[in-house]
Amino acid sequence: MFYHLLYPLSEWISFFNLFKYITFRMIYGSITAFLLVYFFMPSFIKYMRLKQFGQIVREEGPTHHQVKTGTPTMGGVIIIFSITASVLLWCNLTNPFVWLALFALIGFGGIGFLDDYLKLKKGKNLGLKAREKLLYQLILSGIFYILLFQVLGFSSTLNLPFLKRLVLDLGIFYLVFATVVLVGSSNAVNLTDGLDGLAIVPFAVSAGVYTVFAYASGHIKFANYLFIPYIPFAGELAIVCAILGGAGLGFLWYNSHPAEVFMGDVGSLSLGGVMGAIAVMVKQEFLLLLTGAVFVMEALSVMLQVGYFKLTGGKRIFKMAPLHHHFELLGWKENKVVVRFWIISVICGLLALSTLKIR
């Protein structure tokens, strides 16, 4: 909105020329998202406490987590609101990538909202059935694919980190691959969101990494120099990524230990979904495995645990899955698990950035 309302005024007042620049709008979009979460979240927490809409902790988890029962949940509603408002204020709204990012954010958030609502309504940690949730995610991913590839004519090629000249064209099979990226990313963030502040910092790190890649991908000189795909108009996604990071930091203000609010599935599914969508739109899908390594480890731990349990008739690889619970049962304090996972996330984020030159 600011881009459309204020940038045209630069013809008479040079100051408004600032609104042309992506970097300027990245910074202030991020700050706007942070402030919106910061100022609106206390009222949301108060409302959720008044209505007694609190987290329902699963009984099979670590016993010390039972004290978190009743903590206000669904803080992702404020995250989504803040991100959407900031994007509408600071992005070029004629850019289709911006709207596709919002589609993924709100769409996956809608699935999470329904899941959270059913849990609160039933008073149990039972929302949507796994197959129902997966079906909705697959439908949403299919719509995203149609909009991106069929309507906009997006490329079905695949680029690999560290390799500058190897490009694979998956053709129609890219539909399956893109779906795996979106659904996998959404569910991985959801599985990670089990400790205070655990998921939001790795998400903010991933958003920061994709801010750089989106900006470089939308700049033809940078893209050619760095041997990454040039994607016209993808630069606006750098603003979206910066806004995602700002909203994440705003949420961390209230989600740090001891958490005053949880994001709920409405938050984790939406944030994971939009990050997967951005990875697809900037043609850096495999990079998500590196910059989101914490999410990958958490998701893999669940898949390995379930698979091994079924194959061996009840044996386990980990004391408990997802992985963060395993370390808790080894005797690590919650804060130690969280901070160490943050450290891993930052290191992996730096490694992801290094792929810009190691090609």
C-alpha positions in Angstrom: 0.0 0.0 0.0 2.8 2.4 0.9 4.6 1.5 -2.3 1.5 2.4 -4.4 0.4 5.5 -2.4 3.8 7.1 -1.5 6.3 6.2 -4.2 4.4 8.1 -6.9 4.9 11.2 -4.7 8.6 11.0 -5.4 8.0 13.0 -8.5 7.6 16.0 -6.3 9.3 15.0 -3.0 12.5 13.0 -3.4 12.2 11.5 0.1 9.4 9.2 -1.1 11.8 7.6 -3.6 12.8 5.4 -0.7 9.7 3.4 -1.1 11.0 2.2 -4.4 13.8 0.2 -2.8 13.2 -3.3 -1.7 15.9 -3.1 1.1 14.1 -0.1 2.7 10.8 -1.9 2.6 12.4 -5.1 4.0 13.6 -3.3 7.1 10.5 -1.4 7.9 8.2 -4.3 7.0 10.1 -6.5 9.4 9.8 -3.8 12.2 6.1 -3.4 11.4 5.5 -7.1 11.8 7.4 -7.2 15.1 5.5 -4.3 16.5 2.1 -5.6 15.5 2.8 -8.9 17.2 4.3 -7.2 20.2 1.3 -4.9 20.8 -1.6 -7.2 19.9 -0.4 -10.4 21.5 -1.0 -9.3 25.2 -4.7 -8.6 24.4 -5.0 -11.9 22.6 -3.4 -13.7 25.6 -5.8 -12.0 28.0 -8.8 -12.9 25.8 -7.7 -16.6 25.6 -7.3 -16.8 29.4 -10.7 -15.2 29.9 -12.3 -17.8 27.6 -10.1 -20.5 29.1 -8.8 -21.5 25.7 -5.6 -23.1 26.8 -3.1 -25.7 25.5 -4.0 -29.3 26.1 -0.7 -31.2 26.7 -0.6 -34.8 25.5 -0.5 -37.3 28.4 2.2 -39.5 26.8 4.7 -36.6 26.7 7.3 -35.8 29.4 5.4 -35.4 32.7 6.9 -32.0 33.6 5.1 -30.6 30.6 1.8 -31.0 32.3 2.3 -27.7 34.1 1.9 -26.0 30.7 -1.7 -27.2 30.5 -3.9 -24.2 30.2 -1.3 -21.9 28.7 -3.1 -19.8 26.0 -2.7 -21.2 22.5 -3.4 -20.3 18.9 -1.0 -17.3 19.0 -0.5 -18.0 15.4 -3.7 -16.1 14.7 -1.8 -12.9 15.7 1.3 -13.9 13.7 -0.8 -14.4 10.6 -2.6 -11.1 11.1 0.6 -9.2 11.6 2.3 -10.8 8.6 -0.6 -10.2 6.3 -1.1 -6.6 7.4 2.7 -5.9 7.0 2.8 -7.5 3.6 -0.2 -5.4 2.5 1.4 -2.2 3.8 5.0 -2.7 2.4 4.9 -4.9 -0.6 4.1 -4.2 -4.3 0.6 -5.7 -4.4 0.7 -6.1 -8.2 3.4 -8.8 -7.7 1.8 -12.3 -8.0 4.5 -13.9 -5.8 3.3 -11.8 -2.9 -0.3 -13.1 -3.2 0.9 -16.7 -3.6 2.9 -16.4 -0.4 -0.2 -15.0 1.4 -2.3 -17.8 -0.1 0.1 -20.4 1.4 0.2 -18.6 4.8 -3.5 -18.2 5.2 -4.4 -21.5 3.6 -2.2 -23.7 5.8 -3.1 -21.4 8.7 -6.8 -22.2 8.1 -6.1 -25.9 8.3 -4.2 -25.4 11.6 -7.0 -23.1 12.9 -9.6 -25.9 12.3 -7.3 -28.4 14.0 -6.8 -26.1 17.1 -10.5 -25.3 17.3 -11.5 -29.0 17.3 -9.0 -29.6 20.1 -10.4 -26.8 22.2 -14.0 -27.8 21.5 -13.4 -31.5 22.5 -11.2 -30.6 25.4 -8.7 -33.2 24.3 -5.4 -33.2 22.3 -7.4 -34.6 19.3 -8.2 -32.3 16.4 -8.3 -33.2 12.8 -7.4 -36.8 12.0 -4.0 -37.3 10.4 -5.5 -38.3 7.1 -7.9 -35.4 7.1 -5.2 -32.9 7.7 -3.0 -34.5 5.0 -5.9 -34.4 2.5 -6.5 -30.7 3.1 -2.7 -30.0 2.8 -2.5 -31.9 -0.5 -5.5 -30.0 -1.9 -4.0 -26.7 -0.9 -0.6 -27.7 -2.4 -2.3 -28.7 -5.6 -4.1 -25.3 -5.9 -0.7 -23.6 -5.2 0.9 -25.6 -8.0 -1.8 -24.8 -10.5 -1.6 -21.1 -9.7 2.2 -21.0 -9.9 2.9 -23.3 -12.8 -0.1 -23.3 -14.9 -1.4 -19.8 -14.6 2.0 -18.0 -14.2 3.9 -20.5 -16.4 6.6 -21.1 -13.8 9.5 -23.4 -14.6 9.6 -27.0 -13.5 13.4 -27.1 -13.3 15.3 -28.1 -10.2 18.6 -26.5 -9.0 20.9 -28.1 -6.4 23.0 -26.3 -3.8 26.7 -26.3 -4.3 26.3 -27.3 -8.0 26.0 -24.4 -10.4 25.5 -26.1 -13.8 23.4 -29.2 -12.9 19.7 -28.4 -13.6 17.0 -31.0 -13.7 13.7 -30.6 -15.4 11.1 -32.7 -13.6 8.2 -31.8 -15.9 4.8 -32.9 -14.6 6.6 -34.7 -11.7 7.4 -31.3 -10.2 3.9 -31.3 -9.0 4.7 -34.2 -6.7 8.0 -32.7 -5.6 6.5 -29.3 -4.9 3.7 -30.9 -2.9 6.2 -32.8 -0.8 8.1 -29.5 -0.1 5.0 -27.6 1.0 3.4 -30.4 3.0 6.7 -31.6 4.5 7.8 -28.1 5.5 4.4 -27.4 7.1 4.4 -30.6 9.1 8.0 -30.4 10.1 7.5 -27.0 11.8 4.4 -28.4 13.4 6.4 -31.4 14.9 9.2 -29.1 16.1 6.8 -26.8 18.0 6.9 -28.7 21.3 9.1 -26.6 23.6 9.1 -22.9 24.5 10.7 -20.9 21.7 12.0 -24.1 19.9 10.4 -23.7 16.5 10.2 -19.9 16.1 14.0 -19.2 16.1 14.9 -21.8 13.5 12.0 -20.4 11.4 13.3 -16.8 11.8 16.8 -18.1 10.7 15.3 -19.8 7.6 13.4 -16.6 6.8 16.6 -14.6 7.1 18.4 -17.0 4.7 15.6 -16.9 2.1 15.5 -13.1 2.4 19.0 -13.1 0.9 18.2 -15.7 -1.7 14.9 -14.0 -2.8 16.6 -10.7 -3.1 19.5 -12.1 -5.2 17.2 -14.2 -7.3 15.1 -11.1 -8.3 18.2 -9.1 -9.3 19.6 -10.2 -12.7 23.2 -9.1 -12.0 23.4 -10.8 -8.6 21.7 -14.0 -9.9 24.0 -14.3 -12.9 27.1 -13.6 -10.8 26.1 -16.1 -8.1 24.9 -18.8 -10.6 21.4 -19.0 -9.1 18.2 -18.8 -11.2 17.0 -15.4 -12.1 13.4 -15.0 -11.3 11.9 -11.7 -12.4 9.9 -9.9 -9.6 11.0 -12.4 -7.0 12.7 -9.6 -5.1 9.4 -8.7 -3.4 9.6 -12.1 -1.7 12.6 -10.8 0.2 10.3 -8.3 1.8 7.9 -11.1 2.7 10.7 -13.1 4.2 11.9 -10.2 6.3 8.4 -9.7 7.5 8.2 -13.4 8.5 11.4 -13.0 10.5 10.1 -9.8 12.2 6.8 -11.5 13.2 8.8 -14.5 14.4 10.9 -12.3 16.7 7.8 -10.6 18.0 6.3 -13.9 18.9 9.5 -15.0 20.6 9.0 -12.1 23.0 6.1 -14.0 24.5 7.0 -17.6 23.6 10.4 -17.6 25.3 10.6 -19.8 28.4 8.4 -19.8 30.3 6.0 -19.3 27.4 3.0 -17.0 27.9 1.4 -18.2 24.7 1.9 -21.1 22.2 1.4 -20.6 18.4 -0.7 -23.7 18.0 -1.2 -25.6 14.8 -2.6 -22.4 13.2 0.9 -20.9 13.6 3.2 -23.8 12.9 1.3 -25.1 9.9 1.1 -21.7 8.3 4.7 -20.7 8.9 6.0 -24.1 7.6 3.7 -23.9 4.6 4.7 -20.3 3.6 8.4 -21.2 4.0 7.9 -24.2 1.7 6.1 -22.0 -0.8 8.8 -19.4 -0.8 11.5 -22.1 -1.3 9.6 -23.3 -4.4 9.1 -19.8 -5.8 12.8 -18.9 -5.5 13.8 -22.3 -6.9 15.9 -23.2 -3.8 13.8 -26.2 -2.6 16.7 -28.4 -1.5 18.2 -25.5 0.5 15.3 -25.9 2.9 16.9 -29.2 4.0 20.0 -27.3 5.2 18.6 -24.0 6.5 15.7 -25.9 8.1 17.9 -28.7 9.4 16.3 -28.6 12.9 12.9 -29.2 11.3 14.2 -32.0 9.2 15.8 -33.7 12.2 12.6 -33.5 14.2 10.5 -34.9 11.3 12.9 -37.7 10.5 13.0 -38.7 14.2 9.2 -39.2 14.1 9.3 -41.2 10.9 12.2 -43.4 12.0 10.6 -44.0 15.4 7.2 -44.9 14.0 8.7 -47.1 11.2 11.1 -48.9 13.6 8.3 -49.4 16.1 6.1 -51.1 13.6 8.9 -53.2 12.0 10.3 -54.5 15.4 7.0 -55.0 17.2 7.4 -52.2 19.7 11.1 -51.4 19.9 12.2 -47.7 19.8 15.2 -45.9 18.4 14.7 -42.8 20.6 13.4 -42.6 24.1 10.6 -40.4 22.7 9.9 -38.6 19.4 10.1 -35.9 18.2 13.8 -35.6 18.9 13.6 -32.7 21.4 11.7 -35.0 23.8 14.5 -37.6 23.5 17.0 -35.2 24.8 14.7 -34.1 27.6 14.4 -37.7 28.8 18.2 -38.0 28.7 18.2 -35.3 31.4 18.7 -32.1 29.4 16.7 -29.1 30.8 14.2 -27.6 28.4 16.1 -24.4 28.0 19.3 -26.3 27.2 17.6 -28.3 24.5 16.1 -25.2 23.0 19.2 -23.1 22.9 21.4 -25.9 21.5 18.8 -26.5 18.7 19.0 -22.7 18.1 22.8 -22.9 17.8 22.5 -25.8 15.3 19.9 -23.7 13.3 22.2 -20.7 13.1 25.2 -22.8 12.0 23.1 -24.5 9.3 21.7 -21.1 8.2 25.3 -19.9 7.7 26.1 -23.0 5.7 23.1 -22.4 3.5 24.3 -18.9 2.8 27.7 -20.2 1.9 26.2 -22.1 -1.0 25.9 -18.7 -2.8 29.6 -18.9 -3.4 30.3 -22.6 -3.2 29.0 -23.4 -6.7 
